[in-house]
Amino acid sequence: MKVVASLFPPGANQDVIRAVRAALPAAVPDDYFEFLARSDGGEVGFDEDDPAWFDCIQLYPSSEMLSLRSVFEELWPTFVVIGSDGGTQHLAYDMAAGEPWPLVMHLPGSGSTRVAATMMELAERYFRPVGEVIA
């Protein structure tokens, strides 16, 4: 798959990161908060057209993630949702998998696909410049 879009805004300030940390379970890995300090949300798009996969990864900005937290927590209590594919799949930490929680793309009614063991692995694998091919 080839990267066709890449957008990462400036990082969140420490007050925002503290608010996000307080709203999430204590076991959320530190590298998620390290990522927020570098980029408060972000998006990368791919030329992928396989419906079994995803063509975009969107990480919610802190404010959006916090505003949606209670809805997602009620719908999927074993997931900490931090983003989506821009459609029906949700990027989440899978709390049922044991610590450290892996990142999965969850498609309600169809299950979850593991996409990375950590936020750093997710970033290294998918968050690339436009035009780069991801194996």
FENQUIUR-V936629 format. One record per backbone hydrogen bond with DSSP energy under -0.5 kcal/mol. CO is the residue of the C=O (numbers start at 0). NH is the residue of the N-H. E is the energy in kcal/mol with one decimal. If there is no record, write none. Layout:
# FENQUIUR-V936629
co=(CO	CO)
nh=(NH	NH)
e=(E	E)
This chain:
# FENQUIUR-V936629
co=(0	1	2	4	6	9	12	13	14	15	16	17	18	19	24	28	28	29	30	31	32	33	34	34	35	38	41	42	43	44	44	48	49	54	56	56	57	57	58	60	61	62	63	64	67	68	69	70	71	75	77	77	78	79	81	82	83	87	88	89	90	90	91	92	92	93	94	101	102	102	103	103	104	104	105	105	106	106	110	112	115	117	118	119	120	121	121	122	125	128	131	132)
nh=(133	46	130	44	42	39	16	17	18	19	20	21	22	23	27	31	32	33	34	35	36	37	37	38	11	40	58	6	56	3	4	50	52	45	43	58	59	83	41	64	65	66	67	68	71	72	73	74	75	78	94	95	80	92	59	90	57	107	84	105	81	82	103	79	94	96	97	93	114	115	91	105	106	112	89	107	109	110	106	104	102	121	122	123	124	125	126	126	127	131	2	134)
e=(-3.7	-1.7	-3.3	-2.2	-2.8	-2.0	-2.2	-2.3	-1.9	-2.4	-2.7	-2.2	-1.4	-1.1	-1.9	-1.5	-0.7	-2.1	-1.9	-2.1	-1.7	-1.0	-1.0	-3.1	-2.9	-1.9	-2.9	-3.0	-2.6	-2.6	-1.3	-0.7	-2.2	-3.0	-2.1	-0.5	-0.6	-2.3	-1.7	-2.7	-2.6	-2.0	-1.8	-1.1	-2.4	-2.6	-1.7	-2.3	-3.3	-2.0	-2.3	-0.8	-0.7	-2.3	-2.5	-1.3	-3.2	-0.6	-1.7	-3.4	-2.8	-1.5	-3.0	-2.1	-1.0	-1.3	-1.1	-2.4	-2.7	-1.6	-2.6	-0.6	-0.5	-2.0	-2.7	-0.7	-2.8	-1.3	-3.0	-2.7	-3.0	-2.1	-2.7	-2.6	-2.4	-2.7	-0.6	-1.3	-1.8	-1.9	-2.9	-0.6)
